[in-house]
């Protein structure tokens, strides 16, 4: 008899589908999204996981949390898990019965610490992703520094759009490529900036870059950062993670100084690949190990 847990993922549609696909492909458990809720309901050993949903601070989120809570109280589900993966933590407040009564996990150590700081026990669980690169890529042979950024148009402020804009305008002798959006928030952007929108060919973008900027004010250890580190790129990040260059969110002056330093090194031929500890590299590229860690929470 199949004793693997059956987990329903609700919340962020994209990330719920992503987790469900990976877990089913690796056959570690039976994963469901809302479209297959009935199949999940008639299964055994059920758990429910709220992904990137955040606290119950709106009517819609409250209904999700209430439904999961009631199902657990009725013993229809064995476990109720909240997976904190980024800006959802910024809305968290103390004394939520729904949050306190769930198993809380977070996609990075700093997010877990933030959840704990609000009074809720929380464990780190690196969000599982499959990286398209597994080793260093040669730098592009360009004298102008090539900077790659991720910036969706929606909620661009949360991704550090003001910092990116100020840096690109200050360093007109460096080129900035921005993926994830079309730049609707920046009318009349200068000639050293280009927007590619959503792209599925991240490897080509990485190969054409010297430096990556990830300037989000609230984030987990994103796939963008991991891809950059494994590809050997210099990654300027708003969190202090091994292999990255830490510049605090909002410190535009320090960011400009760092990028200017990379520009000068590139011109002089002194720009080096980032250095990543082998154990850290293995942790970032081992998707199956990331998935297996979740089994401890899902039953």
Number of C-alpha atoms within 10 A of each C-alpha: 3 7 10 16 19 23 30 25 26 23 20 14 14 10 16 21 17 15 20 18 16 18 21 13 12 13 11 16 21 21 24 24 21 15 9 11 14 10 12 21 14 8 12 16 16 24 24 26 24 24 23 22 23 25 22 20 13 9 9 11 16 15 12 16 24 14 13 23 21 12 18 19 11 9 11 15 21 19 21 25 21 25 26 28 26 21 19 17 23 15 10 17 16 13 11 15 10 16 24 15 14 21 18 24 25 26 21 21 17 18 26 24 17 16 23 15 13 15 15 21 17 23 20 19 21 23 24 23 19 15 19 14 17 17 13 16 18 15 20 14 13 12 15 16 26 24 25 24 23 25 28 21 17 13 11 17 16 17 23 22 22 15 21 22 16 14 22 21 17 12 17 14 15 20 18 27 20 23 21 16 18 16 22 13 15 12 7 8 15 13 11 15 17 16 18 14 17 15 11 8 9 16 15 10 17 25 17 19 25 27 25 26 26 24 29 25 18 19 23 22 20 17 16 17 23 21 25 31 27 24 24 25 28 25 26 23 23 22 21 13 15 13 23 22 18 17 19 17 20 15 12 19 12 15 24 19 13 16 22 18 12 22 24 15 15 20 13 10 11 11 18 14 18 18 15 16 9 9 8 14 18 14 13 24 21 15 18 16 14 18 21 15 15 18 14 8 17 21 16
